[in-house]
Amino acid sequence: MRTPTLRKYESKLVEVNDQLCYFLFSDSEVVTHLSNSIKDSDSRFTTEAFPDNKFSERLHIKVEALPLFREKAFHTLVGMSLITAVEYILNYIEEIEKYHSYVAPCDHDSIKDNKPEEQLKKKIKGWLGTGPEIAIIKTIRYLRLRRNHIAHVRDEMSQEFSSLLKNDSNLLNSYWMAKPSELYDFNFSKEEYSSFSVNEVFSLVNLTRICMREVDKIVVSTLSIEDIAQYEISEFLKNDDIKRLKISSKIRKFRAFIKHKYGTPLQCSEEEYTAYVSNAYSS
């Protein structure tokens, strides 16, 4: 079972991955085209070498500078992609905590921490009685800190990030190496945070996606399908056409509604459905 929150942010990560693939595909074609049409020592400006390209004037650099410019463009794009991917997982964490508080309110909902992964860890411990895999929390911290260094244009590595690499990189490398995930020999101990290899790019996006899925599994494990059904009944009843149906059709459509949103079947009798509706109207 997966939450609608996970589905939403997973689809956005797919877009990030697709854009990276498109850039790399286009970049490969450009390299082939340039190598066949110009020389590395070409001292002409782009406006002279590519008069039919309407963007050559905007770029306006010497042709011989294009390879270095292309390399910088790659690292900039990847940095922006990482910033976006990490924003998605942090927003996911915030929304999934709210979702849990709506479906199964409890005292642990009030837990606060400046570090989102720490706040999540504490809440999960409250919900489950035991904390999540520490490697998942530390991986989210790694992603957040690396994002921060790029987004905040840091000249030096922060003490927090340096400490994470020094104390936890071996743990993280061992943990993820044992997982059947496409991380392409990603190395958490690498200290250069603003430059990327092609494989590293996809590893970072995959790490973000996998961490989201792991968190979602944990959150779902703390909820019963009955709690979810009670939460979702209000949304289901917003469809005025439902009100005109027979009770048997209402139940069938409600079960399909839950299956579509969560990917799992709901066993729902007439008595249970009536109770869900009654509770929704009384709350």
Buried (B, 14 or more C-beta within 10 A) or exposed (E): BBBEBBEEBBEBBEEBBEBBEEBBEEBEEEEEEBEEEBEEEBEEBBBEBBEEEEEBEEBEEBBBBBEEEEEEEBBEBBBBBBBBBBBBBBBBBBBBBEBBBEBBEEEBBEBEEEBBBBBBBBBBBBBEEEBBEEBBBBBBBBBBBBBBBBBEEBEEBEEEBEEBBEEBBEBBBEBBEEEEBEBEEBEBEBEEBBEBEEEBBBBBBBBBBBBBEBBBBBBBEBBEBBBBBBBBBBEBBEEEEBEEEEEEEBBEBBBEBBEEBBEEEBEBEEEBBEBBBEEBEEE
